[in-house]
Amino acid sequence: MQVNQRYIISVPTYSLPRNRRLNDAAAFAAVFRFQHQARSNYVQICAKPNGLPYSRLGLIVSKKVERGSVKRNWIKRLFRETFRTFQVNNGTEQMDWVMRLRRPVSADIATEFTAEVRLLMHQLQKCHD
């Protein structure tokens, strides 16, 4: 049996362009100097208002915490996806965010990890509203 119809499913994409990322050390240092942070077992998040019409994200996943590059990249993807969906759902505008991994994360606790990140972001966002 051959199907000639193509089904197109419309799924919104939450891309993260380069201008939405913190790239240089000065930007990271400015967020750390602001000293507004929240932390949990697995992650530390720092936030600072940036005066731009969009939020920016910086990630720190060190080799000291997670040795394997494949796992580090997977964790970064989790961070980015959580940031993108949180940004769309909660309207995090005009903030710089730096997320730092504190402990290794396994695939078993990925949903718990994502929930922790969302909770911390919500706490920090509430303080700046």
C-alpha positions as YAML, in Angstrom:
chain: A
units: angstrom
residues:
- id: 1
  name: MET
  ca: [0.00, 0.00, 0.00]
- id: 2
  name: GLN
  ca: [1.40, 3.32, -1.05]
- id: 3
  name: VAL
  ca: [0.33, 6.62, 0.42]
- id: 4
  name: ASN
  ca: [0.48, 9.60, -1.92]
- id: 5
  name: GLN
  ca: [-0.55, 12.22, 0.59]
- id: 6
  name: ARG
  ca: [1.98, 14.04, 2.68]
- id: 7
  name: TYR
  ca: [1.02, 15.17, 6.10]
- id: 8
  name: ILE
  ca: [2.58, 18.36, 7.35]
- id: 9
  name: ILE
  ca: [2.50, 18.80, 11.07]
- id: 10
  name: SER
  ca: [2.97, 22.35, 12.20]
- id: 11
  name: VAL
  ca: [5.27, 22.36, 15.20]
- id: 12
  name: PRO
  ca: [6.57, 25.69, 16.46]
- id: 13
  name: THR
  ca: [10.33, 25.95, 16.52]
- id: 14
  name: TYR
  ca: [12.06, 27.91, 19.21]
- id: 15
  name: SER
  ca: [15.40, 28.70, 17.65]
- id: 16
  name: LEU
  ca: [18.19, 30.42, 19.54]
- id: 17
  name: PRO
  ca: [20.06, 32.76, 17.17]
- id: 18
  name: ARG
  ca: [23.63, 33.83, 17.84]
- id: 19
  name: ASN
  ca: [22.63, 37.28, 19.07]
- id: 20
  name: ARG
  ca: [20.69, 35.56, 21.87]
- id: 21
  name: ARG
  ca: [23.85, 33.97, 23.31]
- id: 22
  name: LEU
  ca: [26.43, 35.38, 25.68]
- id: 23
  name: ASN
  ca: [29.76, 34.83, 23.99]
- id: 24
  name: ASP
  ca: [32.49, 36.93, 25.58]
- id: 25
  name: ALA
  ca: [33.96, 36.87, 29.07]
- id: 26
  name: ALA
  ca: [32.89, 40.46, 29.77]
- id: 27
  name: ALA
  ca: [29.20, 39.56, 29.33]
- id: 28
  name: PHE
  ca: [29.55, 36.57, 31.67]
- id: 29
  name: ALA
  ca: [31.42, 38.70, 34.22]
- id: 30
  name: ALA
  ca: [28.70, 41.38, 34.15]
- id: 31
  name: VAL
  ca: [26.05, 38.77, 35.00]
- id: 32
  name: PHE
  ca: [28.19, 37.34, 37.82]
- id: 33
  name: ARG
  ca: [28.91, 40.82, 39.23]
- id: 34
  name: PHE
  ca: [25.18, 41.54, 39.43]
- id: 35
  name: GLN
  ca: [25.04, 38.77, 42.06]
- id: 36
  name: HIS
  ca: [21.47, 37.66, 41.55]
- id: 37
  name: GLN
  ca: [21.45, 33.87, 41.55]
- id: 38
  name: ALA
  ca: [19.54, 30.75, 42.47]
- id: 39
  name: ARG
  ca: [20.94, 27.25, 42.80]
- id: 40
  name: SER
  ca: [19.80, 23.70, 43.25]
- id: 41
  name: ASN
  ca: [21.49, 20.31, 43.45]
- id: 42
  name: TYR
  ca: [22.39, 20.22, 39.76]
- id: 43
  name: VAL
  ca: [22.47, 23.78, 38.49]
- id: 44
  name: GLN
  ca: [23.31, 27.37, 39.40]
- id: 45
  name: ILE
  ca: [21.58, 30.16, 37.46]
- id: 46
  name: CYS
  ca: [22.55, 33.82, 37.50]
- id: 47
  name: ALA
  ca: [20.40, 36.53, 35.94]
- id: 48
  name: LYS
  ca: [20.76, 40.22, 35.14]
- id: 49
  name: PRO
  ca: [18.50, 42.70, 33.31]
- id: 50
  name: ASN
  ca: [20.15, 43.68, 30.03]
- id: 51
  name: GLY
  ca: [18.03, 46.49, 28.58]
- id: 52
  name: LEU
  ca: [17.67, 44.72, 25.23]
- id: 53
  name: PRO
  ca: [14.34, 43.65, 23.72]
- id: 54
  name: TYR
  ca: [15.36, 39.98, 24.03]
- id: 55
  name: SER
  ca: [16.99, 37.60, 26.51]
- id: 56
  name: ARG
  ca: [20.44, 36.11, 26.11]
- id: 57
  name: LEU
  ca: [21.83, 32.83, 27.42]
- id: 58
  name: GLY
  ca: [25.30, 31.75, 28.53]
- id: 59
  name: LEU
  ca: [26.18, 28.17, 29.44]
- id: 60
  name: ILE
  ca: [28.94, 26.72, 31.59]
- id: 61
  name: VAL
  ca: [29.32, 22.94, 31.46]
- id: 62
  name: SER
  ca: [32.89, 22.22, 32.49]
- id: 63
  name: LYS
  ca: [35.01, 19.15, 31.89]
- id: 64
  name: LYS
  ca: [35.61, 18.99, 35.61]
- id: 65
  name: VAL
  ca: [31.92, 18.25, 36.21]
- id: 66
  name: GLU
  ca: [31.18, 16.15, 33.10]
- id: 67
  name: ARG
  ca: [34.13, 14.47, 31.37]
- id: 68
  name: GLY
  ca: [32.52, 13.23, 28.16]
- id: 69
  name: SER
  ca: [31.98, 15.73, 25.36]
- id: 70
  name: VAL
  ca: [28.87, 13.94, 24.08]
- id: 71
  name: LYS
  ca: [27.26, 14.22, 27.51]
- id: 72
  name: ARG
  ca: [28.32, 17.88, 27.89]
- id: 73
  name: ASN
  ca: [26.73, 18.73, 24.54]
- id: 74
  name: TRP
  ca: [23.55, 16.85, 25.49]
- id: 75
  name: ILE
  ca: [23.32, 18.85, 28.72]
- id: 76
  name: LYS
  ca: [23.80, 22.10, 26.77]
- id: 77
  name: ARG
  ca: [20.97, 21.09, 24.46]
- id: 78
  name: LEU
  ca: [18.77, 20.47, 27.52]
- id: 79
  name: PHE
  ca: [19.65, 23.92, 28.86]
- id: 80
  name: ARG
  ca: [18.91, 25.61, 25.53]
- id: 81
  name: GLU
  ca: [15.61, 23.82, 25.00]
- id: 82
  name: THR
  ca: [14.48, 24.62, 28.54]
- id: 83
  name: PHE
  ca: [15.46, 28.27, 28.02]
- id: 84
  name: ARG
  ca: [13.63, 28.48, 24.69]
- id: 85
  name: THR
  ca: [10.41, 26.94, 25.95]
- id: 86
  name: PHE
  ca: [10.49, 28.98, 29.17]
- id: 87
  name: GLN
  ca: [11.07, 32.14, 27.16]
- id: 88
  name: VAL
  ca: [8.07, 31.47, 24.91]
- id: 89
  name: ASN
  ca: [5.74, 30.42, 27.73]
- id: 90
  name: ASN
  ca: [6.71, 33.00, 30.37]
- id: 91
  name: GLY
  ca: [7.96, 35.93, 28.31]
- id: 92
  name: THR
  ca: [11.46, 36.32, 29.74]
- id: 93
  name: GLU
  ca: [12.42, 39.54, 28.04]
- id: 94
  name: GLN
  ca: [15.38, 41.80, 28.70]
- id: 95
  name: MET
  ca: [17.44, 39.40, 30.83]
- id: 96
  name: ASP
  ca: [20.88, 37.84, 30.57]
- id: 97
  name: TRP
  ca: [21.02, 34.31, 31.96]
- id: 98
  name: VAL
  ca: [24.09, 32.24, 32.85]
- id: 99
  name: MET
  ca: [23.50, 28.57, 33.66]
- id: 100
  name: ARG
  ca: [26.25, 26.52, 35.28]
- id: 101
  name: LEU
  ca: [26.17, 22.76, 35.79]
- id: 102
  name: ARG
  ca: [27.16, 21.79, 39.34]
- id: 103
  name: ARG
  ca: [26.83, 17.98, 39.21]
- id: 104
  name: PRO
  ca: [26.70, 15.37, 36.47]
- id: 105
  name: VAL
  ca: [23.24, 14.66, 35.07]
- id: 106
  name: SER
  ca: [22.14, 11.25, 33.83]
- id: 107
  name: ALA
  ca: [19.39, 10.50, 31.34]
- id: 108
  name: ASP
  ca: [17.30, 9.00, 34.18]
- id: 109
  name: ILE
  ca: [16.85, 12.38, 35.84]
- id: 110
  name: ALA
  ca: [16.62, 14.59, 32.74]
- id: 111
  name: THR
  ca: [13.01, 15.57, 33.45]
- id: 112
  name: GLU
  ca: [13.81, 16.38, 37.07]
- id: 113
  name: PHE
  ca: [16.78, 18.43, 35.89]
- id: 114
  name: THR
  ca: [14.64, 20.37, 33.40]
- id: 115
  name: ALA
  ca: [12.01, 21.01, 36.08]
- id: 116
  name: GLU
  ca: [14.70, 22.38, 38.43]
- id: 117
  name: VAL
  ca: [15.97, 24.73, 35.75]
- id: 118
  name: ARG
  ca: [12.44, 26.00, 35.05]
- id: 119
  name: LEU
  ca: [11.76, 26.53, 38.75]
- id: 120
  name: LEU
  ca: [14.98, 28.50, 39.28]
- id: 121
  name: MET
  ca: [14.34, 30.61, 36.18]
- id: 122
  name: HIS
  ca: [10.83, 31.35, 37.42]
- id: 123
  name: GLN
  ca: [12.16, 32.43, 40.82]
- id: 124
  name: LEU
  ca: [14.74, 34.76, 39.28]
- id: 125
  name: GLN
  ca: [12.23, 36.16, 36.77]
- id: 126
  name: LYS
  ca: [9.76, 36.95, 39.57]
- id: 127
  name: CYS
  ca: [12.38, 39.02, 41.38]
- id: 128
  name: HIS
  ca: [12.85, 41.28, 38.34]
- id: 129
  name: ASP
  ca: [9.19, 41.85, 37.44]
...
